[in-house]
């Protein structure tokens, strides 16, 4: 079991690798600072867990629930989230590299000052998410709901949102975040309203 494995390595190298956990409920565990390599979580539920500063390499989360968990300052490389629910989870200052997020919900998640580099985000709900001062580098968005997401001072030059719902996103007064961003004509008309323009 996951909790047993955590206890075994807690006073050693705090590293878990090449193992699969299925349908486990992990409650109130302090997993901060642990390192996971090639670990698969299937149908696992994390309840009020602290994963702050944990590192994940080549890991997969399949149909897991991470809602309201602490994942601040985490590092994810070559990881995949599929069919997961992480509503209200704290990913502040987390780093995602070459990772995939698909068919998952991160509604009202905290991603402030996080970084997505060379990632793919598809068919996900990030409505109401806090992405202020985050950085999006070479990251593809498709069918992502960003309704009401806060993207104040977010660096997203080169990002294509034409396949996403960005209605009601929160930006700075100058809308400087939109420089170099690709949107549809309809999206541009909605964004123009933030400047007080009326598009006919």
C-alpha positions as CSV (number, residue, x, y, z in Angstrom):
1,X,0.0,0.0,0.0
2,X,1.0,3.6,-0.7
3,X,1.0,4.6,3.0
4,X,3.2,1.7,3.9
5,X,5.7,2.5,1.2
6,X,5.8,6.1,2.3
7,X,6.6,5.1,5.8
8,X,9.4,2.8,4.7
9,X,11.3,5.4,2.8
10,X,10.5,8.5,4.9
11,X,13.7,8.3,6.9
12,X,15.8,7.1,4.0
13,X,16.0,8.6,0.5
14,X,12.3,9.6,0.3
15,X,12.1,8.1,-3.2
16,X,9.5,5.7,-4.7
17,X,9.9,4.3,-8.2
18,X,8.5,1.8,-10.6
19,X,5.3,0.9,-8.8
20,X,1.6,1.1,-9.4
21,X,-1.1,2.0,-6.9
22,X,-4.8,1.3,-7.7
23,X,-8.0,2.5,-6.0
24,X,-6.3,3.6,-2.8
25,X,-7.6,6.3,-0.5
26,X,-4.7,8.4,0.9
27,X,-5.8,10.7,3.7
28,X,-4.0,13.5,5.6
29,X,-0.5,12.2,4.5
30,X,2.5,14.5,4.5
31,X,4.3,13.6,1.2
32,X,6.1,16.9,0.9
33,X,9.6,16.6,-0.6
34,X,9.2,13.0,-1.8
35,X,10.4,11.9,-5.3
36,X,8.4,9.6,-7.5
37,X,9.8,8.0,-10.7
38,X,7.7,6.0,-13.1
39,X,4.9,5.6,-10.6
40,X,1.3,5.1,-11.7
41,X,-1.7,6.1,-9.7
42,X,-5.0,4.6,-10.9
43,X,-8.3,5.6,-9.3
44,X,-6.6,6.9,-6.2
45,X,-8.1,9.5,-3.9
46,X,-5.9,12.0,-2.1
47,X,-7.7,13.7,0.8
48,X,-6.1,16.8,2.5
49,X,-2.7,15.6,1.5
50,X,0.4,17.7,1.5
51,X,2.6,17.1,-1.6
52,X,4.5,20.4,-1.4
53,X,7.9,20.3,-3.2
54,X,7.4,16.7,-4.3
55,X,9.0,15.7,-7.7
56,X,7.4,13.5,-10.2
57,X,9.3,12.0,-13.2
58,X,7.4,9.9,-15.8
59,X,4.4,9.5,-13.5
60,X,0.8,8.9,-14.5
61,X,-2.4,9.9,-12.6
62,X,-5.4,8.1,-14.1
63,X,-8.9,8.9,-12.8
64,X,-7.5,10.2,-9.5
65,X,-9.0,12.8,-7.1
66,X,-6.5,15.4,-5.8
67,X,-9.1,18.1,-5.0
68,X,-8.0,20.7,-2.4
69,X,-4.6,19.0,-1.9
70,X,-1.4,21.0,-1.6
71,X,1.0,20.6,-4.6
72,X,2.8,23.9,-4.4
73,X,6.4,24.0,-5.7
74,X,6.0,20.5,-7.2
75,X,8.0,19.5,-10.2
76,X,6.4,17.4,-12.9
77,X,8.4,16.1,-15.9
78,X,7.0,13.7,-18.6
79,X,3.9,13.2,-16.5
80,X,0.3,12.6,-17.4
81,X,-3.0,13.5,-15.8
82,X,-6.0,11.7,-17.4
83,X,-9.6,11.8,-16.2
84,X,-8.5,13.4,-12.9
85,X,-10.3,15.8,-10.6
86,X,-8.2,18.4,-8.8
87,X,-10.6,21.1,-8.1
88,X,-9.3,23.8,-5.7
89,X,-5.9,22.1,-5.6
90,X,-2.9,24.3,-4.9
91,X,-0.3,24.1,-7.7
92,X,1.3,27.5,-6.9
93,X,4.8,27.8,-8.2
94,X,4.7,24.3,-9.6
95,X,6.7,23.4,-12.8
96,X,5.2,21.2,-15.5
97,X,7.6,20.1,-18.3
98,X,6.8,17.9,-21.3
99,X,3.6,16.8,-19.5
100,X,0.1,16.1,-20.6
101,X,-3.2,17.1,-18.9
102,X,-6.3,15.7,-20.5
103,X,-10.0,15.2,-19.7
104,X,-9.4,16.5,-16.2
105,X,-10.9,19.2,-14.0
106,X,-8.7,21.8,-12.3
107,X,-11.6,24.2,-11.7
108,X,-10.7,27.0,-9.1
109,X,-7.2,25.5,-8.9
110,X,-4.3,27.7,-7.8
111,X,-1.6,27.9,-10.4
112,X,-0.1,31.3,-9.5
113,X,3.5,31.7,-10.5
114,X,3.5,28.2,-12.0
115,X,5.3,27.3,-15.2
116,X,4.1,25.1,-18.1
117,X,6.8,24.3,-20.6
118,X,6.3,22.1,-23.7
119,X,3.0,20.7,-22.3
120,X,-0.3,19.6,-23.8
121,X,-3.6,20.6,-22.1
122,X,-6.6,19.1,-23.8
123,X,-10.3,18.9,-22.8
124,X,-9.8,20.2,-19.3
125,X,-11.8,22.5,-17.1
126,X,-9.8,25.3,-15.6
127,X,-12.7,27.6,-15.0
128,X,-12.0,30.1,-12.2
129,X,-8.4,28.9,-11.9
130,X,-5.9,31.4,-10.6
131,X,-3.0,31.6,-13.1
132,X,-1.7,35.0,-12.2
133,X,2.0,35.5,-12.9
134,X,2.2,32.0,-14.4
135,X,4.3,31.3,-17.5
136,X,3.2,29.3,-20.5
137,X,6.0,28.2,-22.8
138,X,5.3,26.2,-26.0
139,X,2.2,24.8,-24.4
140,X,-0.7,23.7,-26.5
141,X,-4.3,24.3,-25.3
142,X,-7.3,22.6,-26.9
143,X,-10.9,22.4,-25.8
144,X,-9.9,23.9,-22.4
145,X,-12.5,25.9,-20.3
146,X,-10.8,28.9,-18.9
147,X,-14.0,30.7,-18.0
148,X,-13.4,33.4,-15.4
149,X,-9.8,32.3,-15.0
150,X,-7.5,35.0,-13.5
151,X,-4.5,35.5,-15.8
152,X,-3.1,38.7,-14.4
153,X,0.5,39.3,-15.5
154,X,0.6,35.8,-17.0
155,X,3.3,35.3,-19.6
156,X,1.6,33.6,-22.6
157,X,3.1,35.0,-25.8
158,X,2.8,32.4,-28.6
159,X,-0.1,30.6,-26.9
160,X,-3.1,29.7,-29.2
161,X,-6.5,29.9,-27.4
162,X,-8.7,29.6,-30.6
163,X,-10.0,26.2,-29.5
164,X,-10.7,27.3,-25.9
165,X,-13.4,29.1,-23.9
166,X,-11.7,32.2,-22.5
167,X,-14.8,34.2,-21.7
168,X,-14.6,36.3,-18.6
169,X,-10.9,35.9,-18.1
170,X,-9.3,38.4,-15.7
171,X,-6.4,40.5,-17.1
172,X,-4.5,43.6,-16.2
173,X,-6.0,47.0,-17.2
174,X,-3.5,47.3,-20.1
175,X,-4.3,43.8,-21.3
176,X,-0.5,43.4,-21.8
177,X,-0.9,39.6,-21.3
178,X,-2.5,39.3,-24.7
179,X,0.6,40.3,-26.7
180,X,1.5,37.5,-29.1
181,X,-1.6,35.4,-28.1
182,X,-3.7,33.9,-30.9
183,X,-7.5,34.2,-30.5
184,X,-10.6,34.0,-32.9
185,X,-12.4,37.0,-34.2
186,X,-15.2,36.3,-31.7
187,X,-12.8,36.1,-28.8
188,X,-11.1,39.3,-29.9
189,X,-14.5,41.0,-29.9
190,X,-15.2,39.9,-26.3
191,X,-11.7,40.9,-25.2
192,X,-12.2,44.3,-26.8
193,X,-15.0,45.0,-24.3
194,X,-12.4,45.0,-21.5
195,X,-11.1,48.2,-23.2
196,X,-14.6,49.6,-23.3
197,X,-14.9,49.1,-27.1
198,X,-18.1,48.3,-28.7
199,X,-17.6,45.9,-31.7
200,X,-20.4,45.9,-34.3
